[in-house]
Amino acid sequence: MGHGFLQTYPTFQSGTKEIAMSPMKRYANKQAKARKRRQLKAQARLKHQRAQAQQYIEALHQALKDLDFPATLVAEIEGRLRAQ
């Protein structure tokens, strides 16, 4: 009733009224959800990349072992790869 951008909607069966969200609050919520979505995607991508890197390290370790490189060289190479 006369508040401009705030409107009330018809009463629901439970007897409560839903009040419209202001455009600024709606925008803020959308931005917060988008930020959260991007953060979760980045976390999932990082988790996947770490798992993939671990597989590569193990495959390289096995390849160096198959080529009969000294154990100290294998350990040094692994250490350098993990540091990256």
C-alpha positions as CSV (number, residue, x, y, z in Angstrom):
1,M,0.0,0.0,0.0
2,G,1.9,3.0,-1.3
3,H,5.5,1.7,-0.6
4,G,6.6,1.9,-4.3
5,F,8.8,-1.1,-5.0
6,L,7.6,-3.2,-2.0
7,Q,4.5,-5.1,-2.7
8,T,2.5,-7.6,-0.8
9,Y,1.1,-10.7,-2.5
10,P,-2.1,-12.5,-1.8
11,T,-2.4,-14.5,1.4
12,F,-1.4,-18.1,1.2
13,Q,-3.6,-20.9,2.6
14,S,-1.5,-20.9,5.8
15,G,-2.6,-17.3,6.4
16,T,0.8,-15.7,5.9
17,K,1.7,-13.1,3.3
18,E,4.7,-13.1,1.1
19,I,6.4,-9.7,0.8
20,A,8.3,-9.0,-2.4
21,M,12.0,-8.8,-2.1
22,S,13.5,-5.4,-2.9
23,P,15.5,-5.3,-6.2
24,M,18.7,-4.4,-4.3
25,K,18.3,-7.4,-2.0
26,R,17.5,-9.7,-4.9
27,Y,20.6,-8.4,-6.7
28,A,22.8,-9.0,-3.6
29,N,21.4,-12.5,-3.2
30,K,22.1,-13.4,-6.9
31,Q,25.6,-12.1,-6.5
32,A,26.2,-14.1,-3.3
33,K,24.9,-17.2,-5.0
34,A,27.1,-16.7,-8.1
35,R,30.1,-16.1,-5.9
36,K,29.4,-19.3,-3.9
37,R,28.9,-21.2,-7.1
38,R,32.2,-20.0,-8.5
39,Q,34.0,-20.8,-5.2
40,L,32.6,-24.4,-5.2
41,K,33.6,-24.9,-8.8
42,A,37.1,-23.7,-8.1
43,Q,37.4,-26.0,-5.1
44,A,36.2,-29.0,-7.2
45,R,38.6,-28.1,-10.0
46,L,41.5,-27.9,-7.5
47,K,40.6,-31.2,-5.9
48,H,40.5,-32.8,-9.4
49,Q,43.8,-31.3,-10.4
50,R,45.5,-32.5,-7.2
51,A,44.2,-36.0,-7.7
52,Q,45.4,-36.0,-11.3
53,A,48.8,-34.7,-10.3
54,Q,49.1,-37.4,-7.7
55,Q,48.4,-40.0,-10.4
56,Y,51.0,-38.5,-12.7
57,I,53.6,-38.6,-9.9
58,E,52.8,-42.3,-9.2
59,A,53.0,-43.0,-13.0
60,L,56.4,-41.2,-13.2
61,H,57.7,-43.0,-10.1
62,Q,56.7,-46.3,-11.7
63,A,58.4,-45.4,-15.0
64,L,61.6,-44.3,-13.3
65,K,61.5,-47.5,-11.3
66,D,61.1,-49.6,-14.4
67,L,64.1,-47.8,-16.0
68,D,66.2,-48.8,-12.9
69,F,67.1,-45.3,-11.9
70,P,68.7,-45.0,-8.4
71,A,66.2,-44.6,-5.6
72,T,67.8,-41.3,-4.5
73,L,67.3,-39.8,-8.0
74,V,63.7,-41.0,-8.0
75,A,63.1,-39.4,-4.5
76,E,64.7,-36.1,-5.6
77,I,62.6,-35.9,-8.8
78,E,59.4,-36.7,-6.8
79,G,60.3,-34.0,-4.3
80,R,60.8,-31.4,-7.1
81,L,57.5,-32.4,-8.7
82,R,55.6,-32.1,-5.4
83,A,57.1,-28.7,-4.8
84,Q,55.6,-27.3,-8.0
